[in-house]
Structure formats: C-alpha cells, structure tokens
Amino acid sequence: MNMRLSKLHGFLPAFRITTLIALMTAIALLSCRNALTQLNSGDATSISIAPYVQNVTSTQVTICWKTKSPAKFKVIYTSSGSEGMDGQEIESKGRVYHRVTLKGLKPDTRYDYRIIQQGASAIFARGHFRTAPKRMRSFKFIVYGDSRSRPKIHENQRKHPKSP
C-alpha cells in the first residue's frame, strides 16, 4: 500500500502542473475565441480566417481577417463603456485579405469593434482589444503548442515542467 502511494505521490506534482497548463491553455483559447470574434454565419461572404488583432501599441492596433470572396467592410469601434457604437468608422478595400489599422487610440484602454459588410445590415464579426499601456510594466503569459510530432519532447515537458 505504501509503495503505491509513493508512486502516486511522485506522479501528482507533474500531473497537477500538466493539468494546470492544459487548463490555462484551454481558458486562454476560449477567451481568445470569445474576445476576438463572434461571427455571423448568415452573411453572404464567409470568413476563411477569423478576425485577429496584431501590432498593438499604446495608440494604434491592426485588425486582420480573410474572406473567401472579395468584399468591402467597415470597422466601427469605440472605447468600452461608451453608449452604443458611436466611434469612428474605417473602410476596408474590396479584397479577400482585410487589414484595417485603427489610429489615435488611448493607452491602456479597452475598445469594442464591429465589422460590417457593406450593403448588409447584419454584423459580420465583433470583438474587443486593449491597447498597450503608455509605460512598460511586467506581465506573465504562457504559450504551449503541440505539433503532434516528437512525442519525446512533450514527454520531457510533462516530466520536468520547470526545465524542459
């Protein structure tokens, strides 16, 4: 009985850390999915790459997405807490790859955005982002990927999570 408990005891810390990493990854992925975009499946033009945010600074951000066929869109954005969506509108060109840079934003502020296909009344996608703070400050994050190859590397990560 003691032998079984000691084997289990050695397994539990690695199991807890692995479970914690898996849980944090799942939460992060769900947060990104919910935070970045909620797609309207009833639109005539369908998305092949969902909207994502990149090049975030304290005063600007770029929103990108890809559609299966060329179309024109407008991005309407406003800082969170504002009544309605009374912010600025930016048009994307009629292409398949869409890239809109929002400028003149306030540092460390959450913004909500909607992407609307021109000529359609329904919201094509919506999401939110936060601009970077004016001054740098420390933060923590975790990134983990599984390419489903080289299982030995993932086994080592599980066995030695602090020094893979």
C-alpha positions as CSV (number, residue, x, y, z in Angstrom):
1,M,0.0,0.0,0.0
2,N,2.8,2.4,0.9
3,M,4.6,1.6,-2.3
4,R,1.5,2.5,-4.4
5,L,1.1,5.8,-2.5
6,S,4.7,6.8,-3.0
7,K,4.4,6.1,-6.8
8,L,1.2,8.1,-6.9
9,H,2.8,10.9,-4.9
10,G,5.7,11.3,-7.4
11,F,3.2,11.4,-10.2
12,L,0.8,14.0,-8.7
13,P,3.1,17.1,-8.9
14,A,3.7,16.5,-12.6
15,F,0.1,15.7,-13.1
16,R,-1.1,18.8,-11.3
17,I,1.3,21.0,-13.4
18,T,0.3,19.4,-16.6
19,T,-3.3,19.7,-15.8
20,L,-2.8,23.3,-14.8
21,I,-1.0,24.0,-18.1
22,A,-3.8,22.3,-20.0
23,L,-6.5,24.2,-18.1
24,M,-4.8,27.6,-18.6
25,T,-4.3,26.8,-22.3
26,A,-8.0,25.9,-22.7
27,I,-9.1,29.1,-20.8
28,A,-6.8,31.2,-23.0
29,L,-8.1,29.7,-26.2
30,L,-11.7,30.1,-25.1
31,S,-11.0,33.7,-24.1
32,C,-9.4,34.5,-27.4
33,R,-12.3,32.9,-29.3
34,N,-14.9,34.8,-27.3
35,A,-13.0,38.0,-27.0
36,L,-11.8,38.4,-30.5
37,T,-14.7,37.5,-32.6
38,Q,-18.3,36.3,-32.7
39,L,-19.1,35.5,-36.3
40,N,-22.5,35.9,-38.0
41,S,-22.9,32.7,-40.1
42,G,-25.8,34.2,-42.1
43,D,-23.6,36.5,-44.2
44,A,-23.2,36.1,-47.9
45,T,-19.4,36.3,-47.7
46,S,-17.9,33.8,-45.4
47,I,-14.8,34.1,-43.3
48,S,-11.8,31.8,-44.0
49,I,-9.6,33.4,-41.3
50,A,-11.4,34.9,-38.3
51,P,-10.5,38.5,-37.3
52,Y,-7.4,38.8,-35.2
53,V,-5.5,41.7,-33.6
54,Q,-1.9,42.5,-34.2
55,N,0.7,45.3,-34.0
56,V,-0.8,46.6,-30.8
57,T,0.8,49.8,-29.4
58,S,-0.5,52.3,-26.9
59,T,-2.2,54.4,-29.7
60,Q,-3.0,52.0,-32.5
61,V,-3.9,48.4,-33.4
62,T,-4.4,46.5,-36.6
63,I,-7.4,44.1,-37.2
64,C,-7.0,41.5,-39.9
65,W,-9.2,38.8,-41.4
66,K,-9.7,36.9,-44.6
67,T,-12.9,36.2,-46.6
68,K,-13.5,33.5,-49.2
69,S,-14.5,36.1,-51.8
70,P,-13.7,39.8,-52.2
71,A,-16.0,42.2,-50.3
72,K,-15.9,45.7,-48.7
73,F,-16.3,46.1,-45.0
74,K,-16.4,48.9,-42.4
75,V,-15.0,48.6,-38.9
76,I,-16.8,50.6,-36.3
77,Y,-15.1,50.9,-33.0
78,T,-15.4,52.8,-29.7
79,S,-13.9,52.7,-26.2
80,S,-15.8,50.3,-23.9
81,G,-18.3,52.0,-21.6
82,S,-19.4,54.4,-24.3
83,E,-23.0,54.4,-25.1
84,G,-23.7,52.4,-28.3
85,M,-21.1,52.2,-31.1
86,D,-20.5,55.9,-31.7
87,G,-16.8,55.6,-32.5
88,Q,-15.1,56.1,-35.8
89,E,-15.7,54.1,-39.0
90,I,-12.8,52.8,-41.1
91,E,-13.4,51.1,-44.5
92,S,-11.5,48.1,-45.8
93,K,-10.9,47.7,-49.5
94,G,-12.8,45.1,-51.6
95,R,-10.3,42.3,-51.2
96,V,-10.0,38.8,-49.7
97,Y,-7.3,39.8,-47.2
98,H,-8.5,42.6,-45.0
99,R,-6.3,44.8,-42.8
100,V,-7.5,47.9,-41.0
101,T,-5.3,50.0,-38.7
102,L,-7.1,52.0,-36.1
103,K,-5.0,55.0,-35.0
104,G,-5.3,57.8,-32.4
105,L,-6.4,55.4,-29.6
106,K,-5.9,56.0,-25.9
107,P,-3.3,54.0,-24.0
108,D,-4.4,51.0,-21.8
109,T,-8.0,51.3,-22.9
110,R,-10.4,48.5,-23.9
111,Y,-12.1,49.0,-27.3
112,D,-15.1,47.2,-28.8
113,Y,-15.3,46.8,-32.5
114,R,-17.8,45.5,-35.1
115,I,-17.1,44.5,-38.7
116,I,-20.0,45.1,-41.1
117,Q,-20.1,44.0,-44.7
118,Q,-21.1,47.0,-46.9
119,G,-24.6,46.5,-48.2
120,A,-25.5,44.1,-45.4
121,S,-27.3,45.1,-42.2
122,A,-26.0,42.2,-40.0
123,I,-22.8,42.4,-38.0
124,F,-20.2,40.2,-39.8
125,A,-17.9,39.9,-36.7
126,R,-17.4,41.6,-33.4
127,G,-14.7,41.6,-30.8
128,H,-12.6,43.7,-28.4
129,F,-9.0,44.5,-27.7
130,R,-7.0,46.6,-25.2
131,T,-4.3,49.0,-26.2
132,A,-0.8,48.7,-24.6
133,P,-0.1,50.9,-21.6
134,K,1.9,54.1,-22.1
135,R,4.7,52.9,-19.9
136,M,6.0,49.3,-19.9
137,R,5.1,47.1,-17.0
138,S,5.7,43.4,-16.4
139,F,3.2,40.7,-17.3
140,K,3.1,37.0,-17.5
141,F,1.7,34.7,-20.1
142,I,2.0,31.1,-21.2
143,V,2.3,29.6,-24.6
144,Y,2.3,25.9,-25.5
145,G,1.8,24.1,-28.7
146,D,1.5,20.5,-29.7
147,S,2.5,19.7,-33.2
148,R,1.7,16.1,-32.7
149,S,5.2,15.2,-33.6
150,R,8.3,14.4,-31.5
151,P,6.4,13.0,-28.5
152,K,9.7,12.7,-26.5
153,I,9.8,16.5,-26.2
154,H,6.2,16.6,-24.8
155,E,7.0,13.7,-22.5
156,N,10.0,15.6,-21.1
157,Q,7.9,18.7,-20.7
158,R,5.4,16.6,-18.7
159,K,8.1,15.0,-16.6
160,H,10.2,18.2,-16.0
161,P,7.8,21.2,-16.4
162,K,10.2,23.7,-14.8
163,S,13.2,22.8,-17.0
164,P,12.0,21.2,-20.3
